[in-house]
Amino acid sequence: MKLALRKARLIAHLLHGMWIVATRFPKADANRRHALNRAWSLKMLRLCGMRLVVHNDGARLDRGALVVANHISWIDIYVINAWRPTPFVSKAEIRQWPLVGWLAQQLDTVFIQREKRSDAKRIMHELSDRLGAGELMCVFPEGTTSNGLALLPFHANMFQAAVSASVPVQPLCIMYEDAQGRQSTAPAYIDDLSLADSLNLLLRGGPLTAHVYVCGPLAPGADRRALAAEAQGVIAAALREMQGGTAASGALVVEQMDASPASETLVEPVDQSGRSPSV
């Protein structure tokens, strides 16, 4: 399919997402919004030539946890929402992105101006309050994106929210793989890439598989730095397992036409290479 047509379909899907948020979210309860968000995110991945495989999903926490993940690309957000919709902490610039910024704002994203220390304190209090109320929140503690081949150092600041609220941390590891089963850096949004150039690389790099490894929850403890180091170690170990093909077999997440809360997303078992029996 021509690149221009694929981009047109993505724009149409983003506009459809805005329509869903504007017209269906106000009348929907939390479970329904959750289902609509997940279904929309799964289709977003498909339109980008990507499928989703989740490993160790039995370790998943469904409320009151700080979700932390390695950060490779803008599409990481849709990968995580296709797994389990979760509000994010994101850099303030994203609010200005066409279409995407408006959608992020409507989906309870918390925007932070990292250069302002006072804003970081404000965000910390908001995160702690929301976590204490039983919400899930997701942060990328590397503070920027990488090529995904290794982790960047984790910043400990955001872990204070979990410590203050006395809630667990749920580490996630994200890795992208090409059709030959090799780790792919095509989705990486790094260096001086523009968003348009990043999208071009992603669309030309497919088909791709996004792997999400759900690590076991970590107790908050009393030291944010120790907690950040523990989370980084756990995610790094999961990344090494996926890179080496020794990670536990995952499940392929499959789109359903009916995005109702009562209908569970279909999954198929896959082997360690990420291939399902039906592929």
C-alpha positions in Angstrom: 0.0 0.0 0.0 1.3 3.4 -0.9 2.8 5.5 2.0 0.4 8.4 1.3 -2.7 6.2 1.5 -1.5 4.7 4.8 -0.9 8.2 6.2 -4.4 9.3 5.0 -5.9 6.3 6.9 -4.0 7.2 10.0 -5.3 10.8 9.9 -8.8 9.5 9.4 -8.4 7.2 12.4 -7.1 10.1 14.5 -10.2 12.1 13.5 -12.4 9.2 14.3 -10.7 9.1 17.7 -11.6 12.7 18.3 -15.2 12.0 17.3 -15.3 9.1 19.8 -13.9 11.2 22.6 -16.2 14.1 21.8 -19.5 12.2 21.3 -19.2 8.9 23.1 -17.0 9.5 26.1 -19.3 11.9 27.8 -22.1 9.3 28.0 -19.8 6.3 28.8 -18.8 5.0 32.2 -15.1 4.2 33.0 -15.3 0.6 31.7 -16.8 1.7 28.4 -14.2 4.4 27.9 -11.5 1.9 28.7 -12.8 -0.5 26.1 -13.2 2.2 23.4 -9.6 3.5 24.1 -8.2 0.0 23.9 -10.0 -0.9 20.7 -9.0 2.4 19.1 -5.3 1.9 20.1 -5.2 -1.6 18.7 -6.5 -0.4 15.4 -3.9 2.4 15.5 -1.2 -0.2 15.8 -2.6 -2.2 12.9 -2.7 0.8 10.7 1.0 1.4 11.5 1.7 -2.2 10.4 2.2 -3.4 14.0 0.8 -6.2 16.1 1.0 -6.6 19.9 2.3 -9.5 21.9 2.0 -9.4 25.7 4.2 -11.5 28.0 3.5 -12.4 31.7 0.2 -10.6 31.7 -0.8 -12.4 34.9 1.4 -10.0 36.8 -0.8 -7.0 35.7 -2.2 -4.7 38.4 -5.5 -3.1 37.5 -5.7 -0.2 40.0 -3.6 1.9 42.3 -0.1 1.5 40.7 2.6 3.6 39.1 3.3 2.0 35.7 6.9 2.7 34.5 8.3 1.7 31.1 11.3 2.2 28.9 10.7 4.8 26.2 11.5 4.3 22.5 8.8 6.2 20.5 5.7 8.2 20.5 3.9 5.0 19.5 4.8 3.5 22.9 1.7 5.3 24.3 -0.6 3.5 21.9 1.1 0.2 22.6 0.5 0.6 26.3 -3.1 1.7 25.8 -3.7 -1.3 23.5 -2.5 -3.5 26.5 -4.4 -1.6 29.2 -5.4 2.1 28.9 -3.5 4.2 31.4 -3.2 7.9 31.8 0.3 9.2 31.1 2.7 11.9 32.3 4.0 13.6 29.2 6.1 16.5 28.1 4.2 19.7 27.7 5.1 20.1 24.0 2.9 17.1 23.0 -0.2 19.2 23.9 0.6 21.3 20.9 0.9 18.4 18.4 -2.0 18.4 15.8 -4.8 16.0 16.7 -2.6 13.9 18.9 -2.2 16.7 21.5 -6.0 17.2 21.8 -6.6 13.5 22.2 -3.9 13.2 24.8 -5.5 16.1 26.8 -8.9 14.5 26.7 -7.5 11.1 27.9 -6.4 12.6 31.3 -2.7 13.0 30.3 -0.7 15.0 32.8 1.6 17.5 31.0 4.8 18.6 32.6 7.2 21.4 31.8 10.4 19.7 32.8 12.5 22.8 32.9 10.3 24.2 35.7 11.1 22.7 39.1 7.8 24.1 40.6 5.9 22.3 37.9 7.6 19.0 38.8 6.4 19.5 42.4 2.9 20.2 41.2 2.9 17.0 39.1 4.2 15.0 42.0 1.3 16.0 44.2 -1.2 15.3 41.5 0.2 11.9 40.8 0.3 11.0 44.5 -3.3 12.0 44.9 -4.5 10.1 41.9 -2.5 7.0 42.8 -3.8 7.1 46.4 -7.4 7.3 45.0 -6.8 4.0 43.2 -5.9 5.2 39.7 -3.2 4.0 37.5 -0.6 6.4 36.1 2.2 5.8 33.6 5.6 7.5 33.4 8.7 7.0 31.3 11.5 7.4 33.9 14.3 7.7 31.3 12.9 11.1 30.6 13.5 10.8 26.8 13.5 8.2 24.0 16.2 5.8 23.0 16.8 3.3 20.2 15.5 0.6 22.6 18.7 -1.6 22.4 19.5 -0.7 26.0 18.1 1.5 28.8 19.0 5.0 29.6 19.5 5.9 33.3 16.2 6.2 35.2 15.4 9.4 36.9 14.0 8.9 40.5 11.8 12.0 40.8 8.5 10.5 39.6 9.0 7.4 41.8 8.4 9.7 44.8 4.7 9.7 43.9 4.5 5.9 44.5 6.5 6.3 47.8 4.2 9.1 49.0 1.0 7.3 48.1 2.3 3.9 49.3 1.3 2.1 46.1 3.3 -0.5 44.1 5.2 0.2 40.9 4.5 -1.9 37.9 7.5 -2.1 35.5 6.9 -2.7 31.8 9.5 -3.5 29.1 8.8 -2.6 25.5 10.7 -4.0 22.5 10.0 -3.9 18.8 10.7 -6.7 16.4 10.8 -7.0 12.6 9.3 -9.7 10.4 12.5 -11.7 10.6 12.4 -11.8 14.4 15.2 -9.3 14.9 14.9 -6.3 17.2 13.9 -3.3 15.2 14.9 0.4 15.8 12.5 1.6 13.1 10.0 3.1 15.6 12.7 5.0 17.6 11.9 8.7 17.8 15.4 10.0 18.6 18.0 12.5 17.7 16.8 15.3 15.4 14.0 13.3 13.8 10.8 15.2 13.1 7.5 13.5 13.9 6.8 13.2 10.1 10.2 11.6 9.5 9.7 9.2 12.4 6.3 8.2 11.0 7.9 7.5 7.6 10.5 5.3 9.2 7.9 3.4 11.2 5.6 2.8 8.2 8.5 1.7 6.0 10.0 -0.6 8.7 7.0 -2.9 9.0 5.5 -5.3 9.5 6.5 -5.0 13.2 5.6 -6.7 16.5 5.5 -4.7 19.7 6.4 -6.9 22.7 5.3 -5.8 26.1 6.7 -7.7 29.1 4.7 -7.2 32.3 7.1 -7.4 35.2 6.0 -8.3 38.7 5.0 -5.3 41.0 7.5 -3.7 43.2 6.8 -2.5 46.8 7.2 1.3 47.1 9.5 1.3 50.1 10.7 4.6 51.5 13.5 5.5 49.1 12.7 6.7 45.6 16.2 6.2 44.3 16.4 2.6 45.4 12.9 2.1 43.9 14.1 3.6 40.6 17.2 1.5 40.5 15.2 -1.7 41.3 12.7 -0.9 38.5 15.5 -0.2 36.0 17.1 -3.5 36.9 13.9 -5.5 36.4 13.1 -3.9 33.0 16.7 -4.4 31.8 16.5 -8.1 32.7 13.2 -8.4 30.8 14.8 -6.7 27.8 17.7 -9.1 27.8 15.4 -12.0 28.0 13.3 -10.8 25.0 16.5 -9.9 23.0 17.9 -13.4 23.7 14.6 -15.2 22.9 14.3 -16.6 26.5 11.3 -14.6 27.7 8.2 -16.5 28.6 5.8 -17.1 25.7 3.4 -14.2 25.1 -0.1 -13.8 23.8 -1.0 -12.0 20.6 -3.7 -9.4 21.3 -6.3 -9.5 18.5 -8.8 -6.7 17.6 -12.5 -7.3 18.1 -15.3 -5.5 16.2 -17.3 -5.0 19.4 -15.5 -2.7 21.8 -17.9 -3.3 24.7 -16.7 -3.8 28.3 -18.3 -7.2 28.4 -16.2 -8.5 25.5 -12.6 -9.4 26.3 -9.9 -8.8 23.8 -9.0 -12.0 22.1 -5.5 -13.4 22.6 -3.6 -16.2 20.9 -0.6 -18.0 22.4 2.6 -17.3 20.6 6.0 -19.0 20.8 9.2 -17.2 22.0 9.8 -15.8 18.5 6.4 -14.0 18.8 4.8 -16.1 16.1 1.3 -17.5 16.7 0.2 -20.9 15.5 -2.2 -19.4 13.0 0.5 -17.1 11.4 
